[in-house]
Amino acid sequence: MRKLVLMITLFAISLSLQANDVTAEKKIDRIQVGISSQGGEVNYYFYNENGWGAEGCPHAVYAFMKESDKGAKAILSLAMSAKASGSNVKFLGTCGDDSGNKEYLRARYMFQF
């Protein structure tokens, strides 16, 4: 029982240490699929021309995911549905891409409204 409590506590602590930014509720203006020049990895980009409005990532105009991220294809499908229907979305993620560029938010979760 103590091991279970310890594992749950450590898991909760690790989640709280991850920086998570939540965007404002906005429409996706453009969806892009690109191949990285470093390693040839496929990335999905979700663009909002006025920025995504995340308090901790105020300059992010792109929310993105790597195709290799778990659930990325499901999120791409949801994003295409939201774009086609004109629905608003929110993203949860961390500010910056692999090089630290703050125009990108590395998405981990997406909400459609």
C-alpha positions in Angstrom: 0.0 0.0 0.0 2.8 2.4 0.9 4.4 1.7 -2.5 1.2 2.6 -4.3 0.9 5.9 -2.3 4.5 6.7 -3.1 4.1 6.0 -6.8 0.9 8.1 -7.0 2.7 10.9 -5.1 5.7 10.8 -7.4 3.5 10.8 -10.5 1.5 13.8 -9.3 4.8 15.7 -8.5 6.2 14.9 -12.0 3.0 16.2 -13.6 3.1 19.4 -11.6 6.7 20.0 -12.6 5.9 20.0 -16.3 5.2 23.5 -17.6 1.7 23.6 -19.1 0.3 26.5 -21.0 -3.3 26.7 -22.0 -4.3 28.7 -25.0 -7.4 30.9 -25.4 -10.4 29.5 -27.2 -9.9 30.4 -30.9 -10.4 29.1 -34.4 -7.6 27.4 -36.4 -6.8 29.7 -39.3 -4.5 27.2 -41.1 -3.3 23.6 -40.8 0.2 22.7 -42.1 2.0 19.4 -42.4 5.8 19.7 -42.7 8.9 17.6 -42.8 11.6 18.7 -40.4 15.0 19.5 -42.0 16.6 17.7 -39.0 15.9 14.0 -39.2 13.0 14.2 -41.6 10.3 14.0 -38.9 6.7 14.9 -39.9 5.2 17.8 -37.8 1.6 19.0 -37.7 1.1 22.8 -37.2 -2.1 24.6 -36.2 -1.8 28.3 -36.9 -3.8 31.3 -35.6 -2.8 34.6 -37.2 -3.4 36.6 -34.0 -1.6 34.1 -31.7 -3.0 31.4 -29.5 -3.3 33.7 -26.4 -1.6 31.5 -23.9 -0.6 33.6 -20.9 2.7 31.8 -20.5 3.5 31.7 -24.2 2.2 35.1 -25.5 4.1 35.0 -28.9 2.9 31.5 -30.0 1.1 31.6 -33.3 1.6 27.9 -33.9 0.5 25.0 -31.8 2.3 21.9 -33.1 2.8 18.2 -32.6 5.3 15.7 -34.0 3.6 12.8 -35.9 5.5 10.4 -33.6 3.7 11.9 -30.5 1.1 9.5 -29.1 -2.3 10.6 -30.3 -1.0 13.1 -32.9 -3.0 11.6 -35.7 -6.2 11.8 -33.6 -5.5 15.4 -32.7 -4.8 16.2 -36.4 -8.2 14.6 -37.3 -10.0 16.6 -34.6 -8.2 19.8 -35.8 -9.3 19.2 -39.4 -12.9 18.7 -38.1 -12.7 21.9 -36.1 -11.3 23.8 -39.1 -14.0 22.5 -41.4 -16.9 23.2 -39.0 -15.5 26.6 -37.8 -15.3 25.4 -34.2 -13.1 27.0 -31.6 -10.3 25.0 -30.0 -7.9 25.3 -27.1 -4.5 23.6 -26.8 -2.5 22.5 -23.7 1.2 22.3 -24.0 4.7 23.7 -23.4 6.0 26.9 -24.8 8.7 26.7 -27.5 9.9 24.2 -30.1 13.0 22.0 -29.8 15.2 25.0 -30.5 13.4 27.2 -28.0 11.4 29.3 -30.5 8.6 30.9 -28.5 6.4 31.3 -31.6 5.5 27.6 -31.1 3.5 25.8 -28.5 4.3 22.1 -28.3 0.7 20.7 -28.0 -0.1 17.8 -25.7 -3.8 18.1 -25.6 -6.6 19.7 -27.7 -10.1 20.7 -26.8 -12.8 21.4 -29.4 -15.8 23.6 -28.6 
